[in-house]
Amino acid sequence: MPRPEKIETVDDIRLWITDHDARIDVWWHDQHEWNKSTEYKMHSLVERLTAVEKRVMWLSGAAAAVGSIIGALLVK
């Protein structure tokens, strides 16, 4: 169905509504698909950041432990 350029009759209004509704349905379908892919990407990014945070905490804890041992040995 072609989109009416001018709305002059009730049939033109019906055509416009049909065309507009179909475009909105397609837009929402595309939006939901995009949301799924974005949600998957964000979830994988969160997992990677969590792994990096854990690694940083372990390394800083190990460095603090080594520093406290060295500090205790140097004082005596």
HUCORDA-V729152 format. One record per pair of residues at least 4 apart in sequence whose C-alpha atoms are under 8 Angstrom apart, sorted by the first residue. I is the first residue (numbers start at 1). J is the second residue. D is the distance in whole Angstrom. If there is no record, write none. Layout:
i: (I & I)
j: (J & J)
d: (D & D)
This chain:
i: (1 & 1 & 2 & 3 & 3 & 3 & 4 & 4 & 4 & 6 & 7 & 7 & 8 & 8 & 9 & 10 & 11 & 12 & 13 & 14 & 15 & 16 & 17 & 18 & 19 & 20 & 21 & 22 & 23 & 24 & 25 & 26 & 27 & 28 & 29 & 30 & 31 & 32 & 33 & 34 & 35 & 36 & 37 & 38 & 39 & 40 & 41 & 42 & 43 & 44 & 45 & 46 & 47 & 48 & 49 & 50 & 51 & 52 & 53 & 54 & 55 & 56 & 57 & 58 & 59 & 60 & 61 & 62 & 63 & 64 & 65 & 66 & 67 & 68 & 69 & 70 & 71 & 72)
j: (15 & 19 & 15 & 15 & 16 & 19 & 12 & 15 & 16 & 12 & 12 & 13 & 12 & 13 & 13 & 14 & 15 & 16 & 17 & 18 & 19 & 20 & 21 & 22 & 23 & 24 & 25 & 26 & 27 & 28 & 29 & 30 & 31 & 32 & 33 & 34 & 35 & 36 & 37 & 38 & 39 & 40 & 41 & 42 & 43 & 44 & 45 & 46 & 47 & 48 & 49 & 50 & 51 & 52 & 53 & 54 & 55 & 56 & 57 & 58 & 59 & 60 & 61 & 62 & 63 & 64 & 65 & 66 & 67 & 68 & 69 & 70 & 71 & 72 & 73 & 74 & 75 & 76)
d: (7 & 7 & 8 & 7 & 6 & 7 & 6 & 7 & 6 & 8 & 5 & 6 & 6 & 8 & 7 & 6 & 6 & 6 & 6 & 6 & 6 & 6 & 6 & 6 & 6 & 6 & 6 & 6 & 6 & 6 & 6 & 6 & 6 & 6 & 6 & 6 & 6 & 6 & 7 & 6 & 6 & 6 & 6 & 6 & 6 & 6 & 6 & 6 & 6 & 6 & 6 & 6 & 6 & 6 & 6 & 6 & 6 & 6 & 6 & 6 & 6 & 6 & 6 & 6 & 6 & 6 & 6 & 6 & 6 & 6 & 6 & 6 & 6 & 6 & 6 & 6 & 6 & 7)
